[in-house]
Amino acid sequence: MKPILQALLLAEKIYQDRATGKFIIAGTFNGFSFKRSVASTNSEKRIKIVEGQDAGSPSAFISLTEVSQELELKLQYVNLKNDQVMMECKFKVSATDPLAVVEFAVPLPKLPGIAGVHALELLWDGFPLGALRVTAKDVTEELLNDDAS
């Protein structure tokens, strides 16, 4: 039986209330900005990514139903321009009642500072269950132009 994805969210913070089991999801997003610092030496400019308006180390909230056994799932972050997988993690979930809803949070590493449109995809047995489109914007040039004004 194929699991059914009910929700896939990307958020800055996800907490679970111990008393009720409810998830508290703060700072959901589907896009982020980042800036790079530009350091110049004699004739060369060096660019490195620095903290900015970026996504930090977010978490993914996932809600599934139709889970009747242990499933191995894969969450991957893909650059849609070239189909390059930039990050992936595998994990297992299980339930005995297929009518139950299985909810959980997956901590993620810092998302890569690569401009473009990406997808956070959830796969089961190589089959896509769903995806969240994420847009990353490099604002370095905008900031440099603002500084020059």
VOGU-3710 file (C-alpha; in Angstrom, 3 decimals, decimal comma):
1> mkpilqalll> 0,000/0,000/0,000  1,395/3,374/-1,051  1,610/5,992/1,720  -0,242/9,255/1,154  1,530/12,535/1,863  -0,806/14,935/3,659  1,681/17,721/4,434  5,267/18,680/3,651  6,421/21,966/5,187  9,787/23,624/5,579
11> aekiyqdrat> 10,175/25,687/8,765  12,784/27,495/10,829  11,721/25,733/14,039  9,522/22,743/14,814  8,710/21,749/18,378  6,530/18,991/19,786  4,461/19,562/22,925  5,192/16,634/25,253  1,807/16,721/26,960  -0,387/16,757/23,850
21> gkfiiagtfn> 1,946/15,486/21,126  0,983/18,483/18,971  3,605/20,021/16,689  4,313/23,740/16,875  5,644/24,895/13,506  7,237/28,360/13,398  8,552/30,274/10,426  7,357/28,233/7,452  8,908/29,250/4,151  9,280/28,238/0,520
31> gfsfkrsvas> 12,024/30,674/-0,406  15,016/32,370/1,127  17,670/34,973/0,335  21,361/34,800/0,982  24,281/37,157/0,559  27,958/36,620/-0,020  30,739/38,782/1,334  33,083/40,197/-1,250  36,651/40,567/-0,014  39,154/42,016/-2,405
41> tnsekrikiv> 42,843/41,450/-2,419  45,314/43,095/-4,812  43,671/42,088/-8,093  41,310/39,341/-7,052  37,863/39,317/-5,520  36,981/36,448/-3,227  33,374/35,618/-2,553  32,145/33,531/0,351  28,705/32,870/1,696  27,944/34,580/4,975
51> egqdagspsa> 24,995/34,693/7,312  22,172/36,776/5,992  18,522/36,249/5,335  19,200/32,606/4,613  17,279/29,607/5,847  19,776/28,481/8,463  19,312/24,840/9,469  15,592/24,260/8,987  13,413/21,236/9,611  10,830/19,520/7,445
61> fisltevsqe> 7,417/18,618/8,853  5,869/15,545/7,259  2,387/14,096/7,714  1,548/10,703/6,174  -1,348/8,280/6,203  -1,822/4,775/4,735  1,273/3,582/6,619  0,756/-0,043/7,627  4,322/-1,243/8,037  7,847/0,109/8,416
71> lelklqyvnl> 8,739/2,330/5,462  12,106/3,664/4,370  11,743/7,203/3,071  14,161/9,609/1,464  14,011/13,392/1,610  16,141/15,146/-0,991  16,851/18,745/-1,974  17,205/18,995/-5,756  18,315/21,821/-8,053  15,562/21,866/-10,694
81> kndqvmmeck> 17,786/23,497/-13,324  20,133/20,515/-13,600  18,398/17,810/-11,494  21,396/17,689/-9,141  20,643/16,267/-5,692  22,337/18,688/-3,300  21,264/17,068/-0,018  19,493/13,881/0,989  18,608/11,976/4,119  17,036/8,581/4,642
91> fkvsatdpla> 14,872/7,590/7,583  12,244/5,045/8,605  8,689/5,437/9,865  6,184/2,825/10,911  2,576/2,396/11,969  0,262/-0,544/12,435  -3,010/1,197/11,591  -3,224/2,425/7,960  -5,960/4,893/8,976  -3,666/6,583/11,506
101> vvefavplpk> -1,817/9,776/10,687  1,950/9,663/11,194  3,477/13,101/11,852  7,136/13,862/12,440  9,874/16,455/11,958  13,169/15,863/10,168  16,053/18,213/11,061  17,959/19,302/7,954  21,410/20,762/7,409  21,759/24,347/6,235
111> lpgiagvhal> 20,334/24,621/2,733  22,957/25,336/0,051  23,388/28,977/-0,959  22,859/28,320/-4,657  20,515/30,670/-6,476  17,617/29,148/-8,360  14,534/27,038/-7,989  14,870/23,812/-6,048  12,560/21,099/-4,734  12,394/19,359/-1,391
121> ellwdgfplg> 11,175/15,919/-2,473  9,871/13,014/-0,399  10,372/9,576/-1,950  9,302/6,073/-0,975  10,891/3,106/-2,738  12,108/5,515/-5,443  8,541/6,757/-6,005  7,852/10,485/-5,403  5,176/11,085/-2,777  5,304/14,875/-3,076
131> alrvtakdvt> 7,522/17,932/-3,239  7,822/21,497/-2,022  9,281/24,079/-4,394  11,948/26,312/-2,786  13,380/29,464/-4,367  16,843/30,670/-3,306  17,842/34,218/-4,231  21,359/35,652/-4,159  21,008/39,298/-3,045  24,735/40,104/-3,080
141> eellnddas> 24,580/42,301/-6,201  21,555/44,196/-4,872  23,408/44,921/-1,635  26,571/45,979/-3,488  24,522/48,328/-5,706  22,793/49,790/-2,626  26,207/50,388/-0,999  27,480/52,135/-4,168  24,512/54,548/-4,213
//
